[in-house]
């Protein structure tokens, strides 16, 4: 859905197809490390036992770096005249477009605000996973008030397989963690860490990144990594955030990533040319995640 919008705007800036593809693939993924309703982030918090807002706070600097490097790579050397014309066009549309956007975005915005408010209120709901649940219910109620859907639309949404697929995926992540712990894989790795053969930081970065890349799934990378490492350390916001970013960035650059495959096909460019921009972005973002872990 984002590709046509990106195409119409980047065409005015004179960007090449591979640059357009990069803009679409990179910027659509910068929000998820701090998006409290993101499935992978929720699964990470649940599996590690770390409060969701604590992980998000540590991801904010990394997201800022991701946006900055994406902006530099995407628009460095773009037509300044075209950019100014595009800005003037958007300014002429005025506050009416802003109002429309806020109304359309309000269910998600309300949900995010409620998650943060619950955490700040200190009700203890985040620790048992009810913060996102309560916030989602509030967001759905706001959505119903705005859209006023018919009974047929509501019935169709409940029958949709996607709802149950997400639920089963979350259940599968917990099942995988318990099975992996029961097999004793973490105990084997614990011996390597104890004698200094493997550093914990390496395990928190390389293992989830490789698993995210190999499985082509960030949730799979997180679930397996937590399963392997749960016997080695007690997860904290620092370790949970680094593990998440490892799995997420590893998934982001895998060729089997459907967003990447669809984007390249839409813009009719080669994947190799898009990787020319994605790989440097990956390296800078990964370095930023590691620095946040080491410094803060």
WOFEN-V849605 format. One record per residue. N is the residue number from 1. RES is the residue in one small letter. PHI is phi in whole degrees, -180 to 180 (* if undefined). PSI is psi in radians with two decimals (NA if undefined). Layout:
BEGIN
<<N,RES,PHI,PSI> <N,RES,PHI,PSI>>
END
This chain:
BEGIN
<<1,x,*,-0.54> <2,x,-79,-0.46> <3,x,-58,-0.82> <4,x,-61,-0.64> <5,x,-67,-0.77> <6,x,-63,-0.72> <7,x,-61,-0.78> <8,x,-66,-0.59> <9,x,-84,-0.74> <10,x,-72,-0.38> <11,x,-63,-0.62> <12,x,-70,-0.37> <13,x,-92,-0.05> <14,x,73,0.51> <15,x,-79,2.57> <16,x,-72,2.80> <17,x,-56,-0.71> <18,x,-68,-0.56> <19,x,-69,-0.71> <20,x,-60,-0.76> <21,x,-63,-0.72> <22,x,-64,-0.78> <23,x,-57,-0.79> <24,x,-66,-0.82> <25,x,-73,-0.65> <26,x,-77,-0.86> <27,x,-74,-0.38> <28,x,-74,-0.21> <29,x,-111,0.02> <30,x,-76,-0.35> <31,x,-83,-0.50> <32,x,-65,-0.54> <33,x,-64,-0.28> <34,x,-124,0.17> <35,x,-90,1.91> <36,x,-66,-0.23> <37,x,-100,0.01> <38,x,-65,2.31> <39,x,-58,-0.77> <40,x,-66,-0.70> <41,x,-67,-0.71> <42,x,-65,-0.75> <43,x,-64,-0.70> <44,x,-60,-0.81> <45,x,-63,-0.72> <46,x,-69,-0.76> <47,x,-72,-0.62> <48,x,-88,-0.27> <49,x,76,0.33> <50,x,-101,2.40> <51,x,-61,2.36> <52,x,-56,-0.84> <53,x,-60,-0.54> <54,x,-66,-0.64> <55,x,-70,-0.75> <56,x,-61,-0.73> <57,x,-59,-0.65> <58,x,-77,-0.32> <59,x,-85,-0.34> <60,x,-57,-0.84> <61,x,-60,-0.62> <62,x,-67,-0.73> <63,x,-64,-0.69> <64,x,-60,-0.74> <65,x,-66,-0.73> <66,x,-60,-0.77> <67,x,-66,-0.73> <68,x,-65,-0.84> <69,x,-68,-0.62> <70,x,-65,-0.71> <71,x,-65,-0.78> <72,x,-64,-0.80> <73,x,-69,-0.66> <74,x,-73,-0.78> <75,x,-115,0.06> <76,x,-67,2.11> <77,x,87,0.02> <78,x,-69,2.76> <79,x,-61,2.06> <80,x,-68,-0.68> <81,x,-63,-0.77> <82,x,-65,-0.66> <83,x,-65,-0.70> <84,x,-67,-0.69> <85,x,-65,-0.70> <86,x,-64,-0.70> <87,x,-64,-0.74> <88,x,-64,-0.67> <89,x,-63,-0.77> <90,x,-66,-0.61> <91,x,-67,-0.59> <92,x,-67,-0.46> <93,x,-69,-0.38> <94,x,69,-2.81> <95,x,-74,-0.31> <96,x,-61,-0.72> <97,x,-69,-0.62> <98,x,-64,-0.75> <99,x,-62,-0.77> <100,x,-61,-0.73> <101,x,-65,-0.78> <102,x,-64,-0.67> <103,x,-65,-0.80> <104,x,-67,-0.59> <105,x,-89,-0.17> <106,x,-58,-0.66> <107,x,-60,-0.74> <108,x,-70,-0.73> <109,x,-63,-0.76> <110,x,-62,-0.72> <111,x,-62,-0.78> <112,x,-63,-0.77> <113,x,-63,-0.70> <114,x,-66,-0.71> <115,x,-58,-0.84> <116,x,-65,-0.72> <117,x,-64,-0.70> <118,x,-63,-0.72> <119,x,-65,-0.78> <120,x,-67,-0.50> <121,x,-73,-0.28> <122,x,66,0.64> <123,x,-81,-0.17> <124,x,81,0.12> <125,x,-73,-0.53> <126,x,-63,-0.63> <127,x,-65,-0.46> <128,x,-109,0.18> <129,x,81,0.20> <130,x,-92,-0.12> <131,x,-64,-0.85> <132,x,-68,-0.64> <133,x,-62,-0.87> <134,x,-64,-0.78> <135,x,-63,-0.66> <136,x,-65,-0.70> <137,x,-60,-0.77> <138,x,-62,-0.76> <139,x,-63,-0.69> <140,x,-65,-0.70> <141,x,-63,-0.73> <142,x,-64,-0.73> <143,x,-61,-0.73> <144,x,-64,-0.69> <145,x,-66,-0.64> <146,x,-78,-0.82> <147,x,-87,-0.47> <148,x,48,1.07> <149,x,-72,2.71> <150,x,-77,2.91> <151,x,-64,-0.56> <152,x,-66,-0.69> <153,x,-66,-0.73> <154,x,-63,-0.75> <155,x,-63,-0.70> <156,x,-66,-0.65> <157,x,-69,-0.63> <158,x,-70,-0.56> <159,x,-78,-0.24> <160,x,-62,2.35> <161,x,-68,-0.45> <162,x,-59,-0.65> <163,x,-60,-0.82> <164,x,-77,-0.48> <165,x,-65,-0.72> <166,x,-64,-0.73> <167,x,-62,-0.78> <168,x,-67,-0.60> <169,x,-64,-0.72> <170,x,-65,-0.75> <171,x,-62,-0.73> <172,x,-61,-0.61> <173,x,-64,-0.76> <174,x,-67,-0.70> <175,x,-63,-0.75> <176,x,-62,-0.73> <177,x,-60,-0.81> <178,x,-67,-0.68> <179,x,-65,-0.75> <180,x,-65,-0.70> <181,x,-63,-0.70> <182,x,-66,-0.50> <183,x,-76,-0.29> <184,x,84,0.31> <185,x,-62,-0.69> <186,x,-64,-0.55> <187,x,-67,-0.60> <188,x,-65,-0.79> <189,x,-68,-0.52> <190,x,-60,-0.60> <191,x,-66,-0.68> <192,x,-66,-0.68> <193,x,-69,-0.70> <194,x,-63,-0.67> <195,x,-90,0.11> <196,x,83,0.13> <197,x,-71,-0.59> <198,x,-130,2.29> <199,x,-84,2.52> <200,x,-61,-0.65> <201,x,-62,-0.67> <202,x,-62,-0.75> <203,x,-65,-0.64> <204,x,-76,-0.28> <205,x,-110,-0.94> <206,x,-69,-0.81> <207,x,-60,-0.95> <208,x,-66,-0.62> <209,x,-64,-0.79> <210,x,-65,-0.76> <211,x,-67,-0.69> <212,x,-62,-0.66> <213,x,-71,-0.82> <214,x,-68,-0.77> <215,x,-80,-0.33> <216,x,66,0.45> <217,x,-145,2.10> <218,x,-67,-0.65> <219,x,-67,-0.66> <220,x,-66,-0.73> <221,x,-62,-0.73> <222,x,-67,-0.83> <223,x,-61,-0.80> <224,x,-70,-0.70> <225,x,-63,-0.79> <226,x,-62,-0.68> <227,x,-62,-0.72> <228,x,-73,-0.69> <229,x,-93,-0.16> <230,x,-63,-0.48> <231,x,-85,-0.12> <232,x,-98,-0.51> <233,x,-152,2.81> <234,x,-94,2.09> <235,x,-70,2.43> <236,x,-127,3.03> <237,x,-55,-0.64> <238,x,-63,-0.92> <239,x,-71,-0.66> <240,x,-64,-0.72> <241,x,-66,-0.74> <242,x,-67,-0.71> <243,x,-62,-0.77> <244,x,-59,-0.86> <245,x,-65,-0.62> <246,x,-61,-0.88> <247,x,-66,-0.69> <248,x,-68,-0.81> <249,x,-70,-0.58> <250,x,-63,-0.71> <251,x,-68,-0.61> <252,x,-62,-0.55> <253,x,-101,-0.01> <254,x,-72,2.41> <255,x,-62,-0.47> <256,x,-80,-0.02> <257,x,-61,2.03> <258,x,-63,-0.63> <259,x,-58,-0.75> <260,x,-67,-0.78> <261,x,-63,-0.79> <262,x,-67,-0.69> <263,x,-65,-0.80> <264,x,-61,-0.71> <265,x,-67,-0.69> <266,x,-64,-0.77> <267,x,-89,0.03> <268,x,54,0.93> <269,x,-133,2.92> <270,x,-84,2.56> <271,x,-66,-0.55> <272,x,-61,-0.71> <273,x,-68,-0.60> <274,x,-70,-0.65> <275,x,-63,-0.41> <276,x,-60,-0.47> <277,x,-100,-0.58> <278,x,-71,-0.74> <279,x,-61,-0.86> <280,x,-60,-0.66> <281,x,-64,-0.71> <282,x,-62,-0.82> <283,x,-63,-0.75> <284,x,-66,-0.75> <285,x,-67,-0.70> <286,x,-65,-0.71> <287,x,-64,-0.70> <288,x,-63,-0.75> <289,x,-62,-0.69> <290,x,-68,-0.70> <291,x,-66,-0.71> <292,x,-61,-0.69> <293,x,-65,-0.73> <294,x,-79,-0.55> <295,x,-93,-0.70> <296,x,-105,NA>>
END
